Every structure is written in C-alpha cells, then in structure tokens.
Amino acid sequence: MLPIAPQTYYAARFRASSARRLRDEMLLPEVLRVWDENYRVYGAPKIWTQLNREGTTVARCTVERLMHQLGIRGATRGGKPVTTRSEPADERPFDLVDRDFTAEAPNTKWVADFTYVRTRSGFVYAAFVIDCYARAIVGWNVARRMTTDLVLTALEQAIWDRLGTESGSESRLIHHSDAGSQPGFK
C-alpha cells in the first residue's frame, strides 16, 4: 500500500524513540501541571521560568512548542477593542467612491477611517484622512478615548490644511468613510 520499501517501514516502526521525543514525553505532563497549578493563565515565559526554578532545565522555545502541541495558551490581558460595529438596518448615504480609490486631482477624493494602536500604557486610537490623489495623510488625530472629537479633529485638520484658502464653490470634494457605527460614541 505504501510507496516505500517494506524494510524502510519496519525499520521506522521498530526504531527506538529519539532523545527529543523521550524528553518531550517527560516534559509534557510537567508543562501541563504548571499551567494547571497556576489557574491556566501562565504563558510560555512564566511556565519556562517556573520549570527552571524547580530545577527542570528547558528552553523557552521548547515550552512554546509543547504548549502548542497540548493546545494550551496563557491568558492575555484586556480584549481587542472593537472600533466598528456595522448595523445593517441603518440608512447610509450613497457610496460615491464605489471602491475606486484613485483621483484625477488633489483634494477631489478623501477617505477616512480610524483604528487603535496597542502601547505599553494601553490602547490609543488614531483617526486619519487620506487624499486619494497624493496617497498621503492630510489630517490625523490620536486620543486615548474613541470619541466623535477624535474623528472630527482629523477631518477639520485636513480641511484647514488643504482647503482653508479655497472657496467651496470652485472644487468638489468627495469624502468617504466606512459604514460602521460606534455605540456610545460621544
């Protein structure tokens, strides 16, 4: 059935386990024990530290590999913030961009969005406005909280910097942002 020589199959079947496999079989219950004893929140660095503290010398990458093999992982702090929650029932303005992010001239088509960035002290939110012609950020703002002012300040900065001296009747600007909504956005 197998496309290999029979002697190759029997040699592999009766070959003694490798040193790595034997060590893994010894370490697997230890990794699981330390993870269980610590309320299943320890990740690889803490399990590695605890095993070495107990006198079991092991590499951190080995602990990571064994945790992956066991299907366990440490707890992570905080959740991933959600910046967009689409509501299908909400009425939306007509999409004038239609997934075409090119422009014939500067300041004729802008797209805007905001996202979050994880820092050591927590999350910060960044809002930005991009000119499709120049492919450059023309307005931006960063804040610790997700508020309406975060987005409006980025848009106002873009308007002031790029359109502050132009009259509104001479140019037509299409501004596009995604269709999400943020409950409690103030």
Buried (B, 14 or more C-beta within 10 A) or exposed (E): EEEEEEEEEEEEEEEEEEEEEEBBEEBBEBBBBBBEEBEEEBBBEBBBBBBBEEEBEBEBEBBBBBBEEEEBBBEEEEEEEEBEEEEEEEEEEEEEBEEEEEBEEBBBBBBBBBEBEEEEEEBBBBBBBBBBBEEEBBBBBBBEEBBEEBBEBBBBBBBEEBBEEEEEEEEEBEBBBEEBEBEEEE
